């Protein structure tokens, strides 16, 4: 199969390209940045047989011709909660950008369009287990833009008779996630404080499991014109997640347990004060609100329609992620890596 992949050098996109190449598919990839991290991915993926080109999803003339003869387009490129970005930025990148890509796919006669959405559109704190019938409650600019992008895919592809599949992953983690590097600056002395009881559920998915789901979505007949949640093996309470990370990192404890109430009050005071002073607050209400997140997801529809199963549990996934950091000789310590992964679990919408 001949595939066109946007965001091909990004975290999820690069893992998908690796998987597709390993299965013998021809991959044409689009990337926007040529910074050091992306240059490494370009070299690595090109050496494995990917054909990559630089382009911009906001400028369809930079990629439209590349879709000629393509069987399936996989769209990963997106703005992901960049700090300080406003509603208009996410609308431009995620809605307009997706519109350009899906319109180019229709014009090129592509058979199937596979779009990366997000399971975050169902809400922050949802009792029970979320499935595709759960009411949608996006709560920030990123999620509203991703939901609008889903709607564009459904409308444009549907009107043109092009098959589409929208996969909605939960929080994704794994080796080579560049968000870890940003988080190291927030780590203090290798200690992670847990505010509150840590009972809220976190449901993560390892990146290779997600790449497998996307590859199957390119061809699975029953997945055509469906929107599917893709989640890891199980959701766990935040405290259990932190304890698992500590065990993997050979630490006796993940850090102190502290009351949440005072921190919520402090975050409100700091945010309001910084707003008056017109400076960026180091801590704010929404950030602390993640200690209260509670969501678990049901991915049985994806499993049935894709013939897919998540294989990597948290202990195995965290061990592989930390092992990759050691191999890369990252200057951060193992304890810092442990805390960084913890922060991804807590604050996936910020990083």
C-alpha positions as CSV (number, residue, x, y, z in Angstrom):
1,X,0.0,0.0,0.0
2,X,1.1,3.5,-0.7
3,X,0.6,5.9,2.2
4,X,0.9,9.7,2.7
5,X,1.5,10.7,6.3
6,X,1.4,14.2,7.7
7,X,3.3,15.0,10.8
8,X,5.7,12.2,9.8
9,X,8.6,13.2,12.0
10,X,6.4,13.9,15.1
11,X,6.1,11.6,18.1
12,X,3.2,9.5,16.9
13,X,3.8,10.0,13.2
14,X,7.4,8.8,13.3
15,X,6.4,5.6,15.2
16,X,3.6,5.0,12.7
17,X,6.0,5.5,9.7
18,X,8.4,2.9,11.3
19,X,5.6,0.4,11.7
20,X,4.3,0.9,8.2
21,X,7.7,0.5,6.7
22,X,8.4,-2.6,8.7
23,X,5.2,-4.1,7.2
24,X,6.4,-3.4,3.7
25,X,4.3,-0.3,2.8
26,X,5.5,2.6,0.8
27,X,5.5,5.8,2.9
28,X,5.5,9.3,1.6
29,X,5.8,11.7,4.6
30,X,5.2,15.4,5.2
31,X,7.0,17.4,7.9
32,X,7.1,21.1,8.7
33,X,10.0,21.6,11.0
34,X,13.6,20.8,10.2
35,X,15.0,21.5,13.7
36,X,17.6,19.2,15.3
37,X,15.1,16.7,16.6
38,X,13.2,16.5,13.4
39,X,16.4,16.3,11.4
40,X,17.4,13.2,13.3
41,X,14.0,11.6,12.5
42,X,14.3,12.6,8.9
43,X,17.6,10.9,8.6
44,X,16.5,7.8,10.5
45,X,13.2,7.3,8.6
46,X,14.8,8.1,5.3
47,X,17.4,5.4,5.9
48,X,14.6,2.9,6.4
49,X,13.0,3.8,3.1
50,X,10.5,6.6,3.8
51,X,10.3,9.4,1.2
52,X,9.9,12.7,3.1
53,X,9.3,16.2,2.0
54,X,8.9,19.5,3.8
55,X,5.6,21.2,3.6
56,X,2.9,23.0,5.6
57,X,-0.7,21.9,6.0
58,X,-1.8,25.5,5.8
59,X,-0.2,25.7,2.4
60,X,-1.8,23.0,0.3
61,X,0.3,23.8,-2.7
62,X,3.3,22.4,-0.8
63,X,1.9,18.8,-0.7
64,X,-1.1,18.3,-2.9
65,X,0.8,16.8,-5.7
66,X,2.4,14.3,-3.4
67,X,-0.9,12.4,-3.0
68,X,-1.1,11.2,-6.6
69,X,-1.4,7.4,-6.6
70,X,-1.8,7.2,-2.8
71,X,-4.1,4.6,-1.3
72,X,-4.5,6.0,2.2
73,X,-3.7,9.3,3.9
74,X,-2.9,9.3,7.7
75,X,-3.2,12.7,9.2
76,X,-1.2,13.3,12.4
77,X,0.0,16.9,12.0
78,X,-1.7,19.2,14.5
79,X,-1.1,22.0,17.1
80,X,-0.9,20.3,20.5
81,X,-1.7,22.8,23.3
82,X,1.3,25.1,22.6
83,X,1.8,27.4,25.5
84,X,0.2,30.8,25.0
85,X,-1.7,29.8,21.9
86,X,-5.2,31.2,21.5
87,X,-8.4,29.8,20.1
88,X,-7.7,31.2,16.7
89,X,-4.4,29.5,16.5
90,X,-5.8,26.0,17.2
91,X,-8.7,26.7,14.7
92,X,-6.2,27.7,12.0
93,X,-3.8,24.7,12.5
94,X,-6.2,21.9,13.4
95,X,-9.4,22.9,11.6
96,X,-8.2,24.8,8.5
97,X,-5.1,22.6,8.2
98,X,-7.1,19.4,8.3
99,X,-9.5,20.8,5.8
100,X,-6.6,21.4,3.4
101,X,-5.3,17.9,3.8
102,X,-8.7,16.1,3.4
103,X,-9.6,18.2,0.4
104,X,-6.2,17.4,-1.3
105,X,-6.9,13.7,-0.6
106,X,-10.3,13.9,-2.3
107,X,-8.8,15.7,-5.3
108,X,-6.2,13.0,-5.6
109,X,-8.7,10.2,-5.5
110,X,-7.4,8.7,-2.3
111,X,-9.5,5.7,-1.1
112,X,-9.3,6.2,2.7
113,X,-8.5,9.0,5.1
114,X,-7.4,8.1,8.6
115,X,-7.5,11.0,11.1
116,X,-5.9,11.3,14.5
117,X,-8.5,12.9,16.9
118,X,-8.4,12.8,20.7
119,X,-10.4,11.0,23.4
120,X,-10.1,14.2,25.5
121,X,-13.2,15.6,23.8
122,X,-15.4,13.4,26.1
123,X,-14.4,15.5,29.2
124,X,-12.1,15.7,32.2
125,X,-14.1,13.9,34.9
126,X,-16.6,11.4,33.7
127,X,-18.1,8.7,35.9
128,X,-18.2,5.1,34.7
129,X,-16.5,4.2,31.5
130,X,-16.4,6.4,28.4
131,X,-17.3,4.8,25.0
132,X,-18.3,6.2,21.6
133,X,-21.8,6.9,22.8
134,X,-20.8,9.1,25.8
135,X,-21.8,12.7,25.4
136,X,-19.0,14.9,24.0
137,X,-17.8,17.7,26.3
138,X,-14.6,19.4,25.0
139,X,-13.2,21.7,27.7
140,X,-10.4,23.7,26.0
141,X,-9.3,25.3,22.8
142,X,-7.3,22.3,21.6
143,X,-10.2,19.8,22.1
144,X,-12.8,22.1,20.5
145,X,-10.5,22.4,17.5
146,X,-10.0,18.7,17.2
147,X,-13.7,18.1,17.4
148,X,-14.3,20.6,14.6
149,X,-11.6,18.9,12.6
150,X,-13.4,15.6,13.0
151,X,-16.5,17.2,11.7
152,X,-14.6,18.6,8.6
153,X,-13.3,15.1,7.8
154,X,-16.7,13.5,8.2
155,X,-18.4,16.1,6.0
156,X,-15.8,16.5,3.2
157,X,-15.0,12.8,2.9
158,X,-18.6,11.8,3.2
159,X,-19.7,14.2,0.5
160,X,-17.0,13.0,-1.9
161,X,-17.6,9.3,-1.2
162,X,-14.1,8.8,0.3
163,X,-13.8,6.4,3.2
164,X,-12.6,7.9,6.5
165,X,-11.6,6.6,9.9
166,X,-11.3,8.8,13.0
167,X,-9.3,7.3,15.8
168,X,-9.5,9.0,19.2
169,X,-6.5,8.0,21.4
170,X,-6.2,8.5,25.1
171,X,-2.9,10.0,26.5
172,X,0.0,8.6,24.5
173,X,3.5,7.9,25.9
174,X,6.6,6.1,24.9
175,X,10.2,6.5,23.7
176,X,11.3,9.6,21.8
177,X,8.4,11.8,23.2
178,X,10.0,15.2,23.0
179,X,7.6,16.5,25.6
180,X,9.8,14.8,28.2
181,X,12.6,17.3,27.4
182,X,10.3,20.2,28.2
183,X,9.2,18.6,31.4
184,X,12.7,18.2,32.8
185,X,12.8,21.9,33.5
186,X,9.9,21.4,35.9
187,X,11.5,18.7,37.9
188,X,12.8,19.6,41.3
189,X,15.3,17.4,42.9
190,X,13.8,14.2,41.6
191,X,10.7,14.4,43.8
192,X,7.1,14.3,42.7
193,X,4.4,15.7,45.1
194,X,1.0,14.1,44.9
195,X,-1.7,16.6,45.9
196,X,-4.8,14.9,47.1
197,X,-5.5,11.2,47.3
198,X,-4.7,10.3,43.8
199,X,-7.9,8.3,43.2
200,X,-8.7,9.8,39.8
201,X,-8.2,7.3,36.9
202,X,-5.6,7.8,34.2
203,X,-5.9,5.8,30.9
204,X,-2.8,5.9,28.8
205,X,-1.7,4.0,25.6
206,X,1.8,3.1,24.6
207,X,2.8,4.6,21.3
208,X,3.6,1.3,19.4
209,X,0.1,0.0,20.3
210,X,-1.4,3.2,18.9
211,X,0.7,2.9,15.7
212,X,-0.6,-0.6,15.2
213,X,-4.2,0.6,15.6
214,X,-3.6,3.3,13.0
215,X,-2.0,0.9,10.5
216,X,-5.0,-1.5,10.8
217,X,-7.3,1.5,10.3
218,X,-5.8,2.0,6.9
219,X,-7.3,-1.3,5.6
220,X,-9.9,-2.7,8.0
221,X,-13.2,-2.9,6.0
222,X,-15.4,-2.7,9.0
223,X,-13.7,0.5,10.3
224,X,-14.8,2.6,7.2
225,X,-16.6,5.8,8.2
226,X,-16.3,5.0,12.0
227,X,-15.0,7.1,14.9
228,X,-13.3,4.9,17.5
229,X,-11.7,5.3,20.9
230,X,-8.2,3.7,21.2
231,X,-7.0,3.1,24.7
232,X,-4.4,1.1,26.6
233,X,-5.1,-2.2,28.5
234,X,-6.6,-0.5,31.5
235,X,-7.1,2.7,33.5
236,X,-5.4,3.0,36.9
237,X,-5.7,5.5,39.8
238,X,-3.1,8.2,39.7
239,X,-1.5,7.0,42.9
240,X,-1.1,3.5,41.5
241,X,0.4,4.9,38.3
242,X,3.0,6.9,40.3
243,X,3.8,3.8,42.4
244,X,4.3,1.8,39.2
245,X,6.7,4.4,37.9
246,X,8.7,4.4,41.1
247,X,9.0,0.7,41.1
248,X,10.2,0.7,37.4
249,X,12.8,3.4,38.3
250,X,13.9,1.5,41.5
251,X,12.8,4.2,43.7
252,X,11.4,3.6,47.2
253,X,8.7,6.3,46.8
254,X,7.5,8.8,44.2
255,X,7.5,11.7,46.5
256,X,5.4,13.4,49.3
257,X,1.7,13.2,49.6
258,X,0.2,16.6,50.3
259,X,-3.3,18.1,50.7
260,X,-4.9,19.4,47.5
261,X,-7.2,22.1,48.9
262,X,-4.4,24.6,49.9
263,X,-2.8,24.2,46.5
264,X,-6.0,24.9,44.7
265,X,-6.4,28.1,46.7
266,X,-2.8,29.1,46.1
267,X,-3.2,28.5,42.3
268,X,-6.2,30.7,42.2
269,X,-4.4,33.5,44.1
270,X,-1.3,33.3,41.9
271,X,-3.3,33.2,38.7
272,X,-5.3,36.3,39.6
273,X,-2.3,38.2,40.8
274,X,-0.3,37.4,37.7
275,X,-3.2,38.4,35.5
276,X,-3.3,41.8,37.2
277,X,0.5,42.1,36.7
278,X,0.2,40.9,33.1
279,X,2.7,38.1,33.6
280,X,2.5,34.4,32.9
281,X,1.6,32.5,36.1
282,X,3.8,29.6,37.2
283,X,0.8,27.8,38.6
284,X,-2.9,28.3,37.8
285,X,-6.3,26.8,38.3
286,X,-6.4,24.6,35.2
287,X,-3.0,23.1,35.8
288,X,-4.0,22.0,39.3
289,X,-7.3,20.8,38.1
290,X,-5.5,17.8,36.5
291,X,-5.1,16.3,40.0
292,X,-8.8,15.9,39.9
293,X,-9.0,14.3,36.5
294,X,-10.9,11.0,36.4
295,X,-11.6,9.1,33.2
296,X,-11.5,5.5,31.9
297,X,-12.2,4.5,28.3
298,X,-13.7,1.5,26.5
299,X,-11.9,0.6,23.3
300,X,-13.9,-2.6,22.5
301,X,-15.3,-1.2,19.3
302,X,-11.8,-0.4,18.0
303,X,-10.6,-3.9,19.0
304,X,-13.5,-5.6,17.2
305,X,-13.5,-3.5,14.0
306,X,-9.8,-3.2,13.6
307,X,-8.9,-6.7,14.9
308,X,-6.6,-4.9,17.3
309,X,-5.5,-5.4,20.9
310,X,-3.4,-3.1,23.2
311,X,-0.4,-5.2,24.3
312,X,1.8,-3.0,26.4
313,X,0.9,-2.5,30.1
314,X,2.1,0.5,32.1
315,X,5.0,-1.3,33.9
316,X,6.4,-2.6,30.6
317,X,5.8,0.7,28.8
318,X,7.4,2.9,31.5
319,X,10.4,0.5,31.6
320,X,10.8,0.8,27.8
321,X,10.5,4.6,27.9
322,X,13.0,4.9,30.7
323,X,15.3,2.5,28.9
324,X,15.2,4.5,25.8
325,X,16.1,7.6,27.7
326,X,19.2,5.9,29.1
327,X,20.3,4.7,25.7
328,X,20.0,8.2,24.3
329,X,22.3,9.4,27.2
330,X,19.9,12.2,28.0
331,X,21.5,14.4,30.7
332,X,18.5,14.1,32.9
333,X,18.8,11.5,35.6
334,X,16.6,8.4,35.8
335,X,14.7,9.9,38.7
336,X,14.0,13.0,36.6
337,X,12.8,10.9,33.8
338,X,10.5,9.2,36.3
339,X,9.0,12.5,37.3
340,X,8.8,13.7,33.7
341,X,6.6,10.7,32.7
342,X,4.5,11.3,35.8
343,X,3.9,14.8,34.6
344,X,2.7,13.6,31.2
345,X,0.2,11.4,33.0
346,X,-1.0,14.3,35.0
347,X,-0.8,17.2,32.5
348,X,-1.3,15.7,29.0
349,X,-3.2,18.8,27.9
350,X,-0.3,21.1,28.7
351,X,2.6,19.2,27.1
